[in-house]
Amino acid sequence: MTGSSPTGPPLTAPTVSEGLTPGSIVWVDVDPIRGREQRGLRPALVVAGADYLASVPDLVIVVPLTTADRGWQHHVVVRGRGAGLPRRSFAMTEQPRTISRERVNRHSGRADDMTMAAVHGWLRDFLALGPEPSGRGTR
């Protein structure tokens, strides 16, 4: 629904990317790809923080999910009652990606706090950010 408000800017229908929060599991269209990047319409885990999501309206930081169990420690099993994934899936923490929110196709569910703590731990290691302040977060 697009129109104009009598007192303000144009009214637009909400997009599927609205309501993103850290830990959201979404389906994204990541094509076109290069090299070893994941391709096609696939699930991804939102790893951007709440402040980022509020401050940067057109982008979101995600890690892709895979069902392939490669036995790699940095592939974190995604858990959560409301994850909404059809199969056991792993967050590929070695592939964080900033994408346009226009690539978000639909919401699937949410990862639990333990999953997010483990994912954030690997991202801190890979980005050389050091340990989380106050000792929170475990893998």
C-alpha positions in Angstrom: 0.0 0.0 0.0 1.5 3.3 -1.1 -0.1 6.6 -0.6 0.5 9.9 1.2 -0.4 10.9 4.7 -2.3 14.2 5.1 0.3 15.4 7.5 3.5 13.7 6.6 5.6 11.6 4.2 4.2 9.0 1.9 2.8 5.8 3.6 4.4 2.6 2.4 3.6 -1.0 3.2 6.0 -2.7 5.6 8.8 -4.7 4.1 9.8 -8.2 5.0 13.1 -6.8 6.4 11.3 -4.7 9.0 11.4 -6.2 12.5 14.9 -7.7 12.1 16.5 -8.3 15.4 19.8 -10.0 16.5 19.3 -13.7 16.3 16.6 -13.6 13.6 16.7 -16.4 11.1 15.8 -15.1 7.7 15.8 -16.4 4.1 17.9 -14.3 1.8 18.7 -14.2 -1.9 22.5 -13.9 -2.0 23.0 -14.2 -5.7 25.1 -13.1 -7.5 28.1 -14.7 -5.7 31.8 -14.9 -6.1 34.2 -17.8 -5.3 33.2 -19.9 -2.3 30.3 -17.7 -1.1 27.0 -19.4 -0.4 24.6 -19.1 -3.3 20.8 -18.8 -4.0 17.9 -18.4 -1.6 19.1 -19.7 1.7 18.7 -19.2 5.4 20.9 -16.8 7.3 21.4 -15.7 10.9 21.2 -12.0 11.7 24.4 -11.1 13.7 24.1 -7.3 13.5 23.5 -5.7 16.9 20.3 -3.8 17.7 22.1 -0.5 17.5 23.4 -1.3 14.0 19.9 -2.4 12.9 18.4 0.8 14.2 21.1 3.1 12.7 21.6 1.5 9.3 18.2 1.1 7.7 19.2 -0.4 4.4 21.7 -3.0 5.4 21.9 -6.1 7.7 24.9 -8.3 8.7 24.3 -12.0 8.5 26.1 -15.3 8.4 24.8 -18.0 6.1 23.5 -21.3 7.3 24.3 -24.7 6.0 23.0 -28.2 6.6 26.4 -29.7 5.8 28.2 -30.9 8.9 31.8 -30.5 8.1 32.9 -31.1 11.7 34.4 -27.6 11.9 34.3 -26.0 15.4 33.5 -22.6 14.0 30.3 -24.0 12.4 27.8 -23.4 15.2 24.7 -25.6 15.5 21.7 -23.3 15.3 19.3 -24.1 18.2 16.1 -22.6 19.3 12.5 -23.8 19.6 11.3 -21.2 17.1 14.2 -21.5 14.7 11.8 -22.6 11.9 14.5 -24.6 10.0 13.5 -27.8 8.2 16.8 -29.5 9.0 19.7 -29.3 11.5 21.7 -26.2 10.4 25.0 -24.6 11.2 26.0 -20.9 11.3 29.0 -20.4 9.0 30.8 -17.9 11.2 33.7 -17.6 8.8 31.4 -15.9 6.2 29.9 -12.8 7.8 28.3 -10.7 5.1 26.7 -7.2 5.0 23.8 -7.4 2.6 21.0 -5.1 1.5 17.8 -5.6 3.4 16.1 -6.0 0.0 17.7 -9.4 -0.2 15.6 -10.6 2.8 12.9 -12.8 1.5 11.1 -14.0 4.6 11.5 -14.6 8.3 11.9 -18.2 9.6 12.4 -17.9 13.4 15.0 -17.1 16.0 18.2 -18.7 17.3 18.5 -19.1 21.1 20.8 -17.2 23.3 23.4 -20.0 23.6 23.7 -20.1 19.8 24.1 -16.4 19.6 26.8 -16.4 22.3 28.8 -19.1 20.4 28.4 -17.3 17.1 29.5 -13.9 18.6 32.5 -15.7 20.2 33.7 -16.9 16.9 33.1 -13.5 15.2 35.1 -11.8 18.0 38.0 -14.3 17.3 37.9 -14.0 13.6 37.7 -10.2 13.7 40.4 -10.0 16.4 38.2 -8.1 18.8 39.3 -10.0 21.9 37.1 -11.5 24.7 33.7 -10.1 25.4 33.7 -7.6 28.2 32.7 -8.9 31.7 33.3 -12.5 30.6 29.9 -13.1 29.1 29.5 -15.5 26.2 30.7 -19.0 25.8 31.3 -21.5 23.1 
